[in-house]
Amino acid sequence: MVFEKEAAAYHLPRAVAFDSEIMRIFQSLGLADRIEPITGQGEGMRFVAPDGELLLDWSRPPGITPMGWRSGYLFHQPDLEAILRDGMGRFPHVNTRPECEVTRLDPDGGGVTIKYRHRPSGDERTARAYYVVGCDGARSFTRNVIGSEFDDLGFHEPWLVVDLVLKKPRPDLGNHAIQFCEPDRSATYVPTVGNRRRWEFRLNDGDDPEKIIEPDVVWGLLERWLTPDEARLDRSAVYTFHSAVAETWRRGRIMIAGDAAHQTPPFMGQGMCAGIRDAANVGWKLDRILKGHAGDELLDTYQSERDPHVREFIELTVKLGHIINTTATALVSGSATPPGDGPQKLNQLIPRLGPGLEAGLTDLTGSLVPQPRLSTGERLDDTVGWSPALLMRTEFALEISETLSADLAAKGVEPVDDPAVEGWLDEIGFQAVLMRPDRYILGAANSLDEARELVAAA
Ligand SMILES: Cc1cc2nc3c(=O)[nH]c(=O)nc-3n(C[C@H](O)[C@H](O)[C@H](O)COP(=O)(O)OP(=O)(O)OC[C@H]3O[C@@H](n4cnc5c(N)ncnc54)[C@H](O)[C@@H]3O)c2cc1C
């Protein structure tokens, strides 16, 4: 059951970008083919000083990455949400309750009693669930029920967000997002999709949030780039960007995910992405528990795996925020190429999961398996579905015993041996790797015994 207090999806965008891993998750949902056509291709982000000097270059590589998708996608959030909501209609067992606000959660030994208010009628109603995941945003009611405090990562700033629709083409604005690192008034330009464009401006001390959203003030801020003849103002709003991670993501049968569990300034375009990763992580674990394949201690690994992963993004974002406000690039030297004559280069951040599930040889545990196209022409994930998979070198696959094959079938682990996978296994020096349903590595094996251990752990 999905309870949503609003009647419909929000008609204005917040997020505008997602990365290759998120497209891979949409692929697992069977929706990538519908989502890809509504996306645009960003070329990455540039951090520019007031005198025009390029301080930091975070250009995205063009083309398909090892994830099987491009490294980044731009999108218009209402279009994406329409596809996701429509996609949910494929599952008759998913019961969506719009205009229903959850007001109380009472856990007991066998489940959780959910009290909710049907807003149009004011009726108070009750439902039962085995588990509850509160994806109820930054002001999460569920987080209060869990009783979690926030670990404050130090960045809290109000920014004006302005969305526009161009009336005439302006190719000179470019396809790179640009961070104008200007201590007097930092600003961000984001190309987004089609003729949509976004600017963001940091509020300075003394700025009135009510005044700064007024059209004449907004056009004054934009005049360097654009005039009212060239674009229509879609909306202007002030958001306070926060950086924080909830200390507790789960109490028994109740969990939190998304902004309820963590918040980041949007400079890396990772807030929504992190929430979608939470859902992908906890989703397959709940499925295993509800089908009786695992005990609910499996859920202990939800926060332990996800919290350090999202923290890496938030911590780097906070550093980038300081660059935007001060131009001091030395702050990111750990994650960028060492400072030289030219601008520093920032590489895509692909953290590993924190400690959680592991089995067999664990050198690569918690990193993502790449997604090649197999010799059938199909992408790896489409071949295995939403299952764990044992990826094997061909010779190793020929050697595995009948018992191991039977174990694979009994455990619902898909065996995969294919030249495309073999190339990657050769590179990392393993005979076999067990991939979890969320495409992360559980562990690896170099012998039959180790492979048996892996499959047993699955
Ligand atoms: C300006 C800006 C730019 C951004 N850009 C990006 C970007 O490019 N890429 C990116 O990945 N992220 C970006 N983000 C972050 C992203 O928008 C958020 O991380 C994301 O929307 C959080 O999603 P969520 O589902 O966790 O929470 P929300 O979007 O807040 O959704 C929570 C939902 O829960 C419902 N709800 C709340 N309480 C209850 C209740 N008691 N009962 C029933 N329903 C309830 C609400 O009505 C709401 O629909 C940006 C954010 C901002 C502000």
The ligand as a Gaussian input file, in Angstrom:
#p B3LYP/6-31G(d) Opt

LIG

0 1
 C       16.231000      22.895000      -6.153000
 C       16.465000      21.434000      -5.998000
 C       17.152000      20.742000      -6.988000
 C       17.359000      19.385000      -6.886000
 N       18.027000      18.736000      -7.879000
 C       18.235000      17.410000      -7.784000
 C       18.824000      16.696000      -8.873000
 O       19.132000      17.265000      -9.916000
 N       18.999000      15.355000      -8.731000
 C       18.627000      14.683000      -7.624000
 O       18.844000      13.471000      -7.560000
 N       18.031000      15.330000      -6.583000
 C       17.822000      16.666000      -6.636000
 N       17.174000      17.320000      -5.627000
 C       16.745000      16.567000      -4.437000
 C       15.410000      15.857000      -4.646000
 O       14.439000      16.730000      -5.138000
 C       14.963000      15.240000      -3.332000
 O       16.035000      14.533000      -2.766000
 C       13.799000      14.291000      -3.554000
 O       12.692000      14.977000      -4.093000
 C       13.371000      13.641000      -2.251000
 O       12.387000      12.704000      -2.547000
 P       11.584000      11.983000      -1.396000
 O       10.598000      11.111000      -2.090000
 O       12.514000      11.396000      -0.408000
 O       10.827000      13.165000      -0.626000
 P        9.713000      14.169000      -1.174000
 O        9.951000      14.480000      -2.615000
 O        9.671000      15.283000      -0.205000
 O        8.363000      13.334000      -1.106000
 C        7.767000      13.031000       0.133000
 C        6.324000      12.673000      -0.131000
 O        5.729000      12.180000       1.062000
 C        4.420000      12.723000       1.177000
 N        4.113000      12.729000       2.633000
 C        4.752000      13.395000       3.619000
 N        4.222000      13.103000       4.821000
 C        3.221000      12.219000       4.593000
 C        2.289000      11.546000       5.453000
 N        2.310000      11.702000       6.783000
 N        1.392000      10.727000       4.885000
 C        1.370000      10.528000       3.520000
 N        2.225000      11.153000       2.683000
 C        3.150000      11.989000       3.210000
 C        4.536000      14.125000       0.581000
 O        3.277000      14.624000       0.173000
 C        5.483000      13.866000      -0.584000
 O        4.799000      13.514000      -1.770000
 C       16.916000      18.684000      -5.723000
 C       16.223000      19.378000      -4.729000
 C       15.995000      20.730000      -4.878000
 C       15.217000      21.429000      -3.809000

